[in-house]
Amino acid sequence: MKLHLLDLGRLDYDEGFPIVAGAVSTLSDPNPDSTRRRVAIIGSLIEHPKIGPVLFDTGAPPNWPELWPPIVQELFAITRYDPEHHLDAALAAAGFGVDDIKAIVLSHLHLDHAGGLEFFRGRDVPIYVQGEELKRAFYAVATGEDFGAYLPHYLDFSFNWQAVDGDQVELFMGFNLHRLPGHTPALMGLQLDLANAGTFFLTSDQFHLSDNYAGPAPLGWLLRDHAAWFRSYRYVKTIVDRTDARLVFGHDADVLAELKREKYYD
């Protein structure tokens, strides 16, 4: 089994989104400068010995300026999306084409993680997502609640949706999904046990940045459930303490750059 990290572009947002109390005013500093962060959009390709190439998260769609509402583009601007950041090009750089993908697993259904399903329109590849997340996303689009986080263009009945249920699921051999509520109630992290390189844990948006884990500094405005986030933090920390897992954070550009210089094999 081999892990490829895919660099799918950069987006900018206010530090208050990923870090609790980021640039918050205080009594002694009532008008702080607003700090912005440039972060990565990350996908992963796993060469599985039994299943074949499996994609974990898909990034944004190639025509995102046409699909993302203006307010979302203002708050979460994609500031770098060169041809090499397109999902098909990133897969090609890893030696694969879109048609090679045998399964897609989505950590959750927010627009910067699931929007790249546009590349798979008309294909019957199975798309695995936590069942409660699937219900929440379709409900959000149907009612207009949670506006902007989920978008209708990829929440399409024509895709081959496969619901995953349970707090811990070995979906494929050595491919373990863990439910991590906090950012969304049913976000899933991925634990990969590589025989020679050890354990990797892809946290998705449980931890946007290394700051979230090291602090620990909870998510800021992106947090849905503070208590659940800390339970998920302790859960991941237990796995890291037990397995010495290397963490791949959901949007940390520095960690992405460091890990992409390396290759991991069973």
N, C-alpha and C positions, 0 to 999 in steps of 0.2 A: 504494500500500500504506500502510495506517495501523495504528498500534500503540495499543491501549488496555490499560492496566494495571488489573487488577481487584483491589480490596481485599476479601479474603475472610475477614477477621477477625483476631484476635490470639491468640497463645498465649504462655504463660510457661514458662521453663525455667531451670535452673541454668546459670550462665555456663560451667561446665565442659563442657557439651555443645557449644557452638559455638566456644569459644576454648580452645586448648591451655593447660593449666596455669591455667585460670580458677579463682580463689580457692583455689589449691593451698597446702597448708601448707609452711612452710619452717623452717629451724632457728631463725631469728630471729623468725618469726611462726607458731608451731606450731598456732594455733587461729584462722585468719582467719574473718571473717564470710563467710557464703555469699551471693554476689551473684547476683541473679536478673535475667533479661532478659525484657522484653516485646517480642515480635517479630511481624511480619506474616505472614499466609498470603496468598500472591500467586498470581494467575493472570494470563494475558494473552490478549487477543483480537487476532488479526491479520486485518485486512480484506485479503484477497489478491485481486488483480485478475483472476486466472484461476480460482482454486479457490472463492473466496467466503470467508465467515468461518471462521477456523481457531482453535481453542482450544488454548493451550499450558498444560497443568496445570489441575486442576479443584478443588483445595482439599479440604476435608473434606465429608462427607455432611451433609445437614440434620439427621438423627437421630443425630449422632455420639455423644451420651451413651449410647445404647442399644447401639452397635456397638463402641466403643473399650473394651478391657479396663480394669478399674479401675487397674491399675498404670500403664498408659499415660496415663490421665487424671491421675494423681498427678504423673507426671514431665513431661508435656507438656500442661498444662492449657489448654484453650481458654477464655480469660477474657473474650473479647468476640466475640459472634456474633449481632449484631443482624439484623433482617430485611434490611437493605440489604447485609449481608455474604453472604447466601445467593447461590449462583452464579447462579440464575435472575434474582434482583433486580439483581445486578451487571451481568449481560448486558443487562438491560432498560435500565439507566442508560446503557449504551453504545449503545443503540438497536437491540438484537437480542433475539430469543427463543431458547430452547433448540432449537426446531425449525429455526432458521436455520443452525445449526452444520453445516458440511460435512465437517469432519475434526477429530479430537482428536489432539494430539501430547503424550505424557507424557515429561517429563524422566527420571523413574524412577517406581517403583511403590510408594513409601512412602505410608502412609495419609493424610498431609496434602497429598499432591500428586495422588493418584489416587482418593481416597475419594469425590470428587464425581461419579464416574461414575454414582452412584445417580440423578442427574438424567437420565441417558441410557438407563436401563433400558427395554428394549422397542423401542429405536430401532436402526437398522442403520448408524449413522454409523461410519466406519472409525476405529479407535483405533491410532495408530502408537506403538510403543515399541521400544527396542533389543532385538534377539532374545535376547541373553544375559540381559538384565534380566528379560524375560518368563519365561524358564526358571527363573531364580533365585527369582523371586517365587512361582511355583506350587510349586516345590520347598520353599521356606521354609514355606508354608502346609501342604503335605502332611506334612512331617516335624516341624513345630513348632520348627525351627531359626530363628534370627533372630526370635524371638517378639516380636510387637507392632509391628514395622516394616512388615510386610505382613499384611493381614487378608483373610479369605476372602470377605467380602460383595461386594467388587468384583472379585475374581479369579474371574470367572465365565465359563464357556465360552460362554455365550449372547451375550457381547459380540463385536463384529466386530474381533477382534485382527488387526493387521497388523505383522509383524516387520520392523524396520529393521536392516540389517547394514552394517558398515563403520565406520571411524573418522571419516570425513567424508562426509556425504551431503547433496546438494542435493535435498531431498525435493520441494519445489516451487520454481519460479523465484524466486530471491532469498531463499529460506528454507532456510538451511544449518544442519544439525545436526552437532555435534562431540562425539565420545565423550570423556568426562572422568572416568576412573576415579579412585577415592580414597574418596569417600563410599559409593558402590556401584561395583562393577566396570564397570558399563555405563551410568552416568548420562550424559545428553546435555544439552549447552548449545545455545542457539539464537542464531545470528548472522543479523540482519536488515539488509540493505543498503537503506536508504531514499534515494531519489534526491536529495531536497532536504535532508533532516535528517541524513544521514550514516548511520553504522553503529551498531547497538545489539547488545549481546551479553547475552543472558539467561542467567545463570550457573547457575540453580537452586542446588542445595545444594553444588556445588563451593565456593562462597563463600556461607555463610549471611548474613554481615554484611560491611559494608565493611572492618571490622577484619581479616578473613581475607585480603583482597587487599592492603590498604595496608601491613600489617606486614612481610612477610606473616606472619600468625598462623594456622597450620593449625587445622583443626577439632580439637576436644577429643575427648570420648567418642563423638562421632558419626563419627569417622574410622575407616575400615576398613583402609586401606592408605596408610601415611605416605609411602613412596617414590613410589607412583603419584600421590598428591595433589600432590606437588611437581612431578612431570612435567606434570600437568594445569595447575598454576599457571603454569609456564614457557610452556606452549603457549598459554594464554589471553593471557598478557602479550605474547607475540610478535604475536598478532592485534591487541591493543590498540595496540601500538607501530606496527604497519604501517597500521592503518586509523583510528586515533584513535577507536576504538569507545567508546561510552558504556555502562557496565556497569549492569545491573539485577541486584542481588544477590538470592539466593533468599528471604530473610526480613527484609530490612532495612526497618523501618517508616519511618525518616527519608528514605531514598532513595525509597521508594514515594511518600511525601507530596510530595517535591520534584518527581518526574517526573509525578505525576498532575495537577499544575498546568499541565503543558505538553501540547501535541498534536503529533503527528509525522505528516507526509504525504510521499508521493512527489511 
